[in-house]
Structures are given as structure tokens and as C-alpha cells.
Amino acid sequence: MAETKESNGAAKVAVAAIAQILTCAVCIAIGWIVKDNWPKEKTGQDANPLAAMLGMPQTVAVTNAQLKTYNRPERFVAHAEPVQEVDLLPQVDGYILEKKFKEGATVKEGELLYVLDDERYQAVVNQRKADLEAAEAEARRAKRYFERMQNADERGITQLERDNAEAASESAQAAVLQAKANLVVAEYDMKKAKVIAPISGQIGKSAAYVGDYVAPSKGALARIVQIDPMRISFPMTDRAYIAWREAQKAGTDEKFRLRLILADGSEYNHSGEWDFDDNAMSKETATIQMRLKFPNPDRLLIPNSYVTLLVDYQNPPKYPSIPQSALFDLSGGRTGVWVVKADGTVEQRAVKTRDPFEGWVPVLDGLAEGEKVVISGVAKLQPGTKVIETAPTPNEDIDPAYKHVED
């Protein structure tokens, strides 16, 4: 009897040990199943199947899609260039008698800048006037003689004499015309002894001063640069150029706002307008030069200086917007979010977004204003999971103005 009891006890111990081993094996197997099927953060994979089978609600942080203005500017490196610039070349030679401007000043179109010695040119004008008077006197004499020949008795003169008188009168009239042309040239030369500003703008350093001898072959006296308005030139890619042309054709290009950031980082307080685009694309860079026009009353835009051009909307659109942390990658290169439905469960939804702006991501398609999205705890979710909603912890991702306070 004692041996039978001992045998039964050993059997019970063996069965219990086997049961413990089987239990451990099952737990290990379930653990591996859960590990292999548990989703990674923000991947949109299936959640814990065991928790889902048990119907356990998952605690997640949610926020509402908010309607926000989207006006993310496109940035271009641009440079300023004058609409007009002129090199003042003397058109006649001579000595400078007067310099009538201050270097670096703003001059007006038609303003007198230099006065050259015009005594020689005045003498030529006087000579040409005298030549004209002599030619006119000769023309009058030849005309009277021809008229007498016409009125004379045909028996007293020959046809040859009459023809000669007519030729002499015509030659005298031609001499008058020649004398008048010579006088115009002489007066033009004398006029050009005064150098006049052909455009309005800022004049630079003078290359010659009073007493200097100048001539067209000796180079420019000074340069005038138009400073108001100022042209802003920048390269646009071929794709962006096509999009701009399509917008121009549709009449939507006027909705763009054109602003400048100056070299010191400040924003220029005048907006610009389109001037013109170049007529050829660069083969090396696949860009085309675009030119805008900006008012420059304070002369803050300097020719050949570099500025940053910002292009955004005059009347920016609004989109339902969510924090970046709400997004995860789906298959096929798509982007998805977890949306909390009215019954407290979640669904996985593909969305179409634009680039982030001021900490928020605008959603073009797939989400409406006010819908709830999960921004924390997405690793616990699968479609249909019941959730318990909590408010998100304040951070920079959901509030760009948030500032962390050190403990």
C-alpha cells in the first residue's frame, strides 16, 4: 500500500510539472505572436490582436482638425537692378567751364549737368548764318534775273540764255538749302556743349571737372541710374514657369503677393508687381529670369544688391489642419491618420496634405474641420479599436508658441 501511495504521488508531481511546462510554452508562444503583430509607432500596422480580441479600450491623446489660414511663402534669391541707366558721353569736344551738380545727388530729366566752352561752336554758328544770308541774297538775285528773262521779248534773247537763267536760279535755291543744313549742324554742336540729363535718377562720381578737356573718345563723364522704381530679377524653374503661365491664363496670378526681405533681415514696406519675363530659358540651369518692379522712394533697394523674394497669397486659403504627430505612412507612399468616430472607435484614413506651415499640416482631402485625430498612442490602435480620449500634453508640435519651462 505504501508503495502504491508513493507511486501515485510521483505521478501527480510529474503531471503538475508537465502542466507548468505546457503553460510556460503557451505563454511564450502568445508573447511571440503579440510581439510579431504589435505595430510600430506611426506605421499604421495592426494593433495588439490579443487586446483587440479582449475589446480593451485604449487611452489616446486626440485633437480636433482646426481650420487655419495657409500662406506658406515661396522664397527666391533675387537681386535689384535699375530699370534704366545711362552713361553720359560728351557729344562734342571742349573744355569744361561748369559742373552743375553734386555727385551722388538725384537729378531730374532735362537738368543741366555740364557746360563746355562753346565759343568755337558759336563762331561756327555765326559763320553759317552769314553763309545762309549770302546764299539767300544770291537766290533772290538769280530769281529776279530769271523773271526778267521770262518777260523779255523772245526776239531779244535766245532760248539758251533763258535756260541758263533758270538753272542759275535753281542752283541758288539749292545753295540756300545747303546753307540752312550747315547752320542746323552748327547750332546742334553748340547745343551739345551743354550736357543735359536724359533721365531722372541718381548721378554717380564725375570723371571730369572744371578745366578738363573732354571728347566722345575719352569716355563717359558720369553715370545716371534710375532708382525709383527698382527692378527685382530672379530665376524661376521651368516647372514653376509653366504653373505661373497657367495661373496667368486663368487670371489667378493677381492673387499672389510679392514681398522682399532686405539684407538686414527686415521686411521691405512696399509690395511689387510683375514687370516682364525673359524670352529664353537657360540651358545650363533650366530657369528663366523673371523681373518685378518695386517702388523705391527711400532708396533702400540698391542696384546689384541681393534680396530675398517672398511670394504668397493676397487672400490666403484656409484648410483643416492637424499636428505633424498625427500623421503616419501608409503603403504606396500615402499618408494616413487615425480618426476617432462618433461611436468612440477609430478608423484609419488616407489624407492628402501640403507642406507644414507654422507648426500645422494643412489637409487638402480626407479630413473635415472639427474631426478628431489621434496624436499620441497610435501604437495601440487597429481599425475598430475603442478608445478613451485624453487631452494632449502641451508641446511645440501642437502649439508653435509653446515654451518649455525648465524644472
C-alpha positions in Angstrom: 0.0 0.0 0.0 2.8 2.4 0.9 4.5 1.8 -2.5 1.2 2.5 -4.3 0.8 5.8 -2.5 4.3 6.8 -3.3 3.8 5.9 -6.9 0.6 7.9 -7.1 2.3 10.9 -5.6 5.2 10.8 -8.0 2.7 10.6 -10.9 0.9 13.7 -9.6 4.2 15.6 -9.3 5.1 14.6 -12.9 1.7 15.7 -14.2 2.0 19.1 -12.4 5.5 19.7 -13.8 4.3 18.8 -17.3 1.3 21.2 -16.9 3.6 24.0 -15.8 5.9 23.4 -18.8 3.0 23.5 -21.2 1.7 26.7 -19.6 5.0 28.3 -20.0 5.3 27.2 -23.6 1.8 28.6 -24.4 2.7 31.9 -22.7 5.9 32.2 -24.6 4.1 31.4 -27.9 1.5 34.0 -27.2 4.2 36.5 -26.3 6.0 35.9 -29.6 2.7 36.2 -31.5 1.9 39.5 -29.8 5.5 40.8 -30.4 5.4 40.0 -34.1 2.0 41.6 -34.6 2.4 44.7 -32.4 2.6 47.8 -34.6 5.5 50.2 -34.7 4.9 53.9 -33.8 3.2 55.8 -36.7 3.3 52.9 -39.1 -0.4 52.1 -39.2 0.2 48.4 -38.7 -2.4 46.2 -37.0 -2.5 46.6 -33.2 -2.2 44.1 -30.4 -4.6 41.3 -31.5 -4.9 40.0 -28.0 -6.1 43.4 -26.7 -8.4 43.7 -29.7 -9.9 40.3 -29.0 -10.5 41.2 -25.4 -12.1 44.5 -26.6 -9.9 46.6 -24.2 -10.3 50.4 -24.8 -7.0 52.2 -25.4 -6.2 55.6 -24.0 -5.0 58.0 -26.6 -4.4 61.8 -26.9 -6.6 63.5 -29.5 -7.1 66.9 -31.0 -9.6 68.4 -33.4 -8.7 69.4 -37.0 -8.7 73.2 -36.9 -9.4 75.5 -39.9 -6.3 77.5 -40.3 -5.0 80.0 -42.9 -2.3 78.6 -45.1 0.1 81.2 -46.6 3.4 79.5 -46.7 5.6 81.8 -48.9 7.9 80.6 -51.6 11.4 82.0 -51.3 13.7 83.2 -54.1 17.2 84.7 -54.1 16.8 87.9 -56.2 18.9 91.0 -57.0 18.0 94.6 -57.6 18.7 96.2 -61.0 17.8 99.6 -62.3 15.1 100.0 -64.9 17.3 102.5 -66.8 20.9 103.6 -66.5 22.8 106.0 -68.8 26.5 106.8 -69.3 26.9 110.5 -70.0 29.1 110.7 -73.1 30.1 114.2 -74.4 28.9 114.6 -78.0 31.4 117.3 -78.7 34.9 118.1 -77.5 36.0 121.0 -75.4 37.0 122.3 -72.0 34.6 122.0 -69.1 33.5 125.5 -67.8 31.0 124.4 -65.2 29.9 121.3 -63.3 26.3 122.0 -62.2 25.5 119.0 -60.0 26.6 117.4 -56.7 28.0 113.9 -57.0 25.6 111.3 -55.6 22.6 113.6 -55.9 19.3 112.9 -57.5 18.9 114.7 -60.9 15.8 115.3 -63.0 15.4 114.7 -66.7 16.4 117.8 -68.7 18.6 119.2 -65.9 21.8 120.9 -66.9 24.8 119.0 -65.7 28.0 120.2 -67.6 28.7 123.4 -69.5 31.6 123.1 -72.1 33.4 126.0 -73.7 31.1 126.9 -76.7 33.0 129.9 -78.1 34.3 127.9 -81.0 30.9 126.5 -81.7 29.3 130.0 -81.5 31.7 131.2 -84.1 30.8 128.4 -86.4 27.1 129.2 -85.9 27.8 132.9 -86.8 29.7 131.8 -89.9 26.9 129.5 -91.0 24.3 132.3 -90.5 26.4 134.6 -92.7 26.7 131.8 -95.4 22.9 131.4 -95.3 22.3 135.2 -95.7 24.7 135.3 -98.7 23.0 132.2 -100.3 19.6 133.8 -99.8 20.8 137.1 -101.4 22.2 135.2 -104.4 19.0 133.3 -104.7 16.9 136.5 -104.8 19.2 138.0 -107.5 19.1 134.8 -109.6 15.3 134.7 -109.3 14.9 138.3 -110.4 17.2 137.7 -113.4 15.3 134.7 -114.4 12.0 136.6 -114.2 13.3 139.3 -116.4 14.4 136.7 -119.0 11.0 135.2 -118.9 9.3 138.6 -119.5 11.8 139.8 -122.2 10.9 139.8 -125.9 11.6 136.5 -127.4 13.3 138.2 -130.4 15.8 139.9 -128.0 17.2 136.7 -126.2 17.9 133.2 -127.1 16.5 130.0 -125.5 20.0 129.2 -124.2 20.1 132.4 -122.2 16.7 131.7 -120.8 17.7 128.2 -119.8 20.9 129.4 -118.2 19.0 132.0 -116.1 16.6 129.2 -114.9 19.5 127.0 -114.0 21.2 129.8 -112.1 18.0 130.4 -110.0 17.6 126.8 -109.2 21.3 126.5 -108.2 20.9 129.5 -105.9 17.9 127.9 -104.2 19.9 124.7 -103.6 22.7 126.7 -102.1 20.2 128.2 -99.6 19.1 124.7 -98.6 22.7 123.7 -98.1 23.4 126.8 -96.0 20.4 126.1 -93.8 21.5 122.5 -93.2 25.0 123.7 -92.3 23.5 126.1 -89.8 21.4 123.3 -88.2 24.6 121.2 -87.7 26.5 124.2 -86.2 23.6 125.0 -83.8 23.4 121.3 -82.8 27.1 121.2 -81.9 26.8 124.4 -79.9 23.7 123.0 -78.1 25.7 119.8 -77.2 28.3 121.9 -75.5 25.7 121.8 -72.6 25.3 118.2 -71.2 21.7 117.6 -70.1 20.4 114.7 -68.0 18.5 112.3 -70.4 16.7 110.5 -67.5 15.9 111.1 -63.8 17.9 109.2 -61.3 20.9 109.2 -59.0 24.1 110.5 -60.6 27.5 109.0 -59.6 31.0 110.3 -59.4 32.1 112.6 -62.1 35.0 111.5 -64.3 35.9 115.1 -65.3 35.9 118.5 -63.6 36.2 122.2 -64.5 39.1 122.8 -66.8 39.4 119.2 -68.0 39.3 118.7 -71.8 36.7 116.1 -72.8 35.7 114.4 -76.0 33.5 111.5 -77.1 36.5 109.3 -77.5 37.7 109.9 -73.9 34.8 108.0 -72.2 31.8 108.8 -70.0 31.6 111.9 -67.8 29.3 110.2 -65.3 26.6 107.6 -64.9 22.9 108.2 -64.0 21.0 105.3 -62.5 17.2 105.3 -62.2 16.4 104.3 -58.6 12.7 104.7 -58.3 11.1 102.3 -59.3 13.6 99.5 -59.0 13.5 96.2 -60.8 13.9 92.9 -59.0 15.2 90.0 -61.0 15.1 86.3 -60.0 15.4 82.9 -61.7 12.3 80.7 -62.0 12.4 77.0 -62.7 10.8 75.7 -65.9 8.1 73.8 -64.0 7.3 76.8 -61.9 7.2 79.0 -65.0 4.6 76.7 -66.6 2.5 76.8 -63.5 2.8 80.6 -63.4 1.8 80.9 -67.1 -1.2 78.7 -66.4 -2.2 80.9 -63.5 -1.8 84.0 -65.7 -4.0 82.4 -68.3 -6.6 81.6 -65.7 -6.4 85.1 -64.3 -5.3 83.9 -60.8 -1.7 85.3 -60.9 -3.0 88.6 -59.5 -3.8 86.8 -56.2 -0.1 86.5 -55.5 1.6 88.9 -53.0 5.2 89.9 -53.7 7.4 90.9 -50.8 11.1 91.5 -50.2 13.4 90.7 -47.2 16.4 93.1 -47.1 20.0 92.2 -46.3 19.5 93.1 -42.6 16.6 90.7 -42.3 13.9 93.4 -42.2 10.8 93.3 -44.5 10.6 95.9 -47.2 7.5 98.0 -46.7 6.4 98.2 -50.3 4.8 95.4 -52.4 5.8 94.8 -56.0 4.1 94.0 -59.3 5.1 91.9 -62.3 7.2 93.7 -64.9 8.2 91.2 -67.6 9.8 87.8 -68.1 12.8 87.0 -70.3 12.4 85.5 -73.7 14.7 82.4 -73.3 15.3 79.6 -70.8 18.8 78.9 -69.6 20.1 75.6 -70.9 22.5 75.2 -68.0 20.1 75.9 -65.2 16.6 75.2 -66.7 15.5 78.6 -65.3 14.1 81.8 -66.8 14.7 85.3 -65.5 11.6 87.0 -64.1 11.5 90.7 -63.4 9.3 92.5 -60.9 9.0 96.3 -60.2 9.1 97.8 -56.7 8.7 101.4 -55.7 11.9 102.7 -54.1 11.2 106.2 -52.7 13.6 105.7 -49.7 16.4 104.3 -51.8 16.7 101.1 -49.7 16.9 99.0 -52.8 20.4 99.4 -54.2 21.4 98.3 -57.8 23.1 95.0 -57.8 22.3 94.2 -54.2 20.8 90.8 -53.2 17.4 90.4 -51.5 15.1 87.6 -50.7 11.8 87.5 -52.6 8.7 86.0 -50.8 5.7 85.0 -52.9 2.5 84.1 -51.2 -1.3 84.8 -51.5 -3.0 88.1 -51.2 -6.1 86.3 -49.9 -4.7 83.0 -48.5 -6.9 79.9 -48.4 -7.9 78.0 -45.2 -7.6 74.2 -44.7 -8.4 71.8 -41.9 -5.1 71.5 -40.2 -3.5 68.9 -37.8 -0.2 68.5 -35.9 2.6 66.6 -37.6 2.5 63.9 -34.9 -1.0 62.8 -36.2 0.5 61.6 -39.5 1.9 58.2 -40.3 3.0 56.4 -43.5 0.7 54.1 -45.4 1.6 51.7 -48.2 2.1 53.1 -51.7 3.7 56.3 -50.4 0.4 57.6 -49.0 -0.1 59.4 -45.7 -2.7 58.4 -43.1 -4.3 59.5 -39.8 -6.3 57.7 -37.1 -9.7 59.4 -36.9 -12.0 58.9 -33.8 -15.6 58.2 -34.9 -18.8 59.2 -33.1 -19.1 55.7 -31.5 -15.6 56.1 -29.8 -13.8 53.7 -32.2 -11.0 54.6 -34.6 -10.6 54.3 -38.3 -7.5 54.6 -40.5 -7.9 57.2 -43.2 -5.7 58.3 -46.1 -5.2 62.1 -46.4 -3.7 64.5 -48.9 -1.6 67.2 -47.3 0.5 70.3 -48.1 3.8 71.3 -46.6 3.7 72.2 -42.9 3.1 75.9 -42.1 3.6 77.5 -38.6 3.6 74.0 -36.9 0.4 72.7 -38.6 -0.1 70.5 -41.6 -3.0 71.5 -43.9 -5.1 68.7 -45.2 -6.4 69.1 -48.7 -8.5 66.0 -48.8 -9.7 63.2 -46.5 -10.4 65.2 -43.3 -13.0 67.8 -42.3 -12.8 70.6 -39.8 -13.6 69.5 -36.3 -12.9 65.8 -36.8 -10.8 64.2 -34.0 -7.4 62.7 -34.8 -5.1 60.7 -32.6 -1.7 62.4 -32.0 -0.3 60.1 -29.3 -0.8 56.4 -28.6 -1.2 55.3 -32.2 0.9 52.2 -31.5 -2.0 50.7 -29.6 -4.5 51.0 -32.4 -6.1 49.0 -35.1 -9.3 49.7 -37.1 -12.3 49.5 -34.8 -10.4 49.8 -31.5 -12.4 51.5 -28.8 -10.5 54.5 -27.3 -10.5 56.6 -24.2 -9.8 60.2 -25.2 -7.4 62.4 -23.3 -6.1 65.9 -23.9 -2.6 66.1 -25.4 0.4 67.3 -23.3 1.3 70.8 -24.4 4.4 70.8 -26.7 5.9 72.5 -29.7 4.2 70.0 -32.1 0.7 71.2 -31.3 1.4 74.8 -30.3 4.3 76.6 -32.0 4.1 79.3 -29.4 4.7 76.8 -26.5 7.8 77.4 -24.5 9.2 74.6 -22.3 9.8 75.7 -18.7 12.8 74.1 -17.0 12.1 72.5 -13.6 
